[in-house]
Amino acid sequence: MTTLPADLPVVVDRAGGTPLAVQISAQLQAAVTGGVLRAGDRLPSSRDLAATLSVSRTVVTNAYARLFAEGWLEGRHGSGTYVADVTPPAAPGQGLGGERGSGSVGSDVQIDPERNRVARHRPAPRPGSQALSPPTGTFEGAGQQENRSLAASPGGYGGSSPREVTEVSVPGGGPDRMAVFAIGPAGRDSGGYGGSPPREITDLQPGIPWAEGIEPAAWRRAWRQAGTHLPSRWPDPSGLPELRAEIAAYLRRSRGLAVTPAHVLVTQGVASGLALLAGALLTPGDKAGVEEPGYPTGRAVLRRAGARVVPCRVDAHGILPEELPGDLKLLYTTPAHQYPLGGRLPVSRRQALVAWARATGALVVEDDYDSEFRYDVGQLPALHSMDPDVIVYLGTASKVLAAAFGAGWLIAPPELVDQLAALRPRLGVRIPEPVQHAVLALLRSGDLERHVRKMRLEYARRRAALVDGLTHGGRGAAGAGEPLAPVPFRLLGDTAGMHVVLELPDDYPAARLVDAAAARGVAIYSLDRYFAGKPTISGLILGYGTATLPQVRRAAAVLAQLLTASPD
Ligand SMILES: Cc1ncc(COP(=O)(O)O)c(C=O)c1O
């Protein structure tokens, strides 16, 4: 029996006409029929789910009541709400395909009883069809919502299309809200760009989680547990079978992925999974697309594999599928939280991306590096759910725990998982078993998910302090209510992860701001390094993973003050 966290892949669309309780019950029902929720899974309490979705508890109670009445859920007195066993009796000769919980993941996917693997009988692409739809019933509603905000933001960043820096989308307005704020006059301390060296450095380096947040007792428990296992005679190149099963269950709970252990390859993280894929599937000279701006390590890994890296433009919402070339062999993308700009790929683009991959034969590699940390907005299911045949999913413990842990997972069709695993011994790649046992223990005990919940709250507090300090700090520092010479800035991608991007006007000297902040004890980073080509957006990336709340507050005040000073 598994207790599901409150952040099930359920979204609500307030703009649509469908009652919220109906939306929630329809999505939960779809998750049961789609194999995402299984018999015996324990649902979150109505209070927890209501808090996560920002709806009233009555809405969730009504949704649950509806599912009870229809037999999808069952209650055990005093111990919660569970998914009922709604397995239809197996038809003669149906074999394991009829056994819920053993991997029946959809109408076109069946278990191969001999190998306990998923065998695909997937026909040609069917854009817009059920198979390409995400598993939740009213997902479309979320897409419509995003498309509305998208219409206001036509620009892209990786190329030369015009872009509206001054466009206004006020906080709270849409899923990927952008805070536009005006920077006021020089503050009292407008000497700003200099001063005596600071004693304490606050480092806003992005991408590094708060390892100090790991509960020492949980950490020790995991390693004690790992220490009870002697190394096996020869490591399984796919990873420990128990861990593969546990990862599949984790992804089912947290990301709505309908996968079996056979789909899981244990890795050392995203870069390790990408390098393996590139080594197996690319030949030197093949073209591989990477978002522009994008993750420099992803780009470097593909280059090292001999690929010709093609920058693929993104805008504030993520990649632009209609601009993708037809001759890519592979596309590396970050749809849940575009790195670094923070876009959350709208449903219409997700569908277009899948259709593009089907049409061109390219493999899409989805890097889902920090989807655990999402604030204010509902989670969208992973892109992988839309077409597991053309999308390989990469996940990592580098954000939820620490990069130094060196653990991750790759989700692909079982045949590809086997192919990649077979390649490993030839490359001398081994995934340390003690680490795998420790991950297993953290997953099995629930400690990992507890840690994620705790850190989500902590990061949300830091994010709020950063956004608030940047938005209001400048005026406060200036001691004046009204800015004299408002300069439009905007924050991008502040609904997820551990960083935000501060977009500056094109002619703003970001490098000088970096130097000035350093002189005041705040290390910030320019966006330039995320571009393969000439940067087309001027800005800063501000990480809050490793800075404490007081440090974040101070850093935000320093930055706001600097931004109010004239750069000249
Ligand atoms: C976009 C992105 N993906 C993945 C990772 C983590 O990669 P790995 O799992 O290789 O540590 C990072 C870390 O900064 C990242 O920024």
The ligand as an ORCA input file, in Angstrom:
! r2SCAN-3c Opt
* xyz 0 1
  C      18.637     21.840    -16.273
  C      19.307     20.910    -15.327
  N      19.132     19.603    -15.481
  C      19.725     18.726    -14.653
  C      20.532     19.131    -13.619
  C      21.142     18.110    -12.718
  O      21.924     17.291    -13.448
  P      22.591     15.986    -12.806
  O      21.469     15.065    -12.464
  O      23.465     15.494    -13.866
  O      23.319     16.426    -11.570
  C      20.762     20.483    -13.437
  C      21.658     20.949    -12.357
  O      21.988     22.091    -12.212
  C      20.125     21.389    -14.301
  O      20.280     22.709    -14.151
*
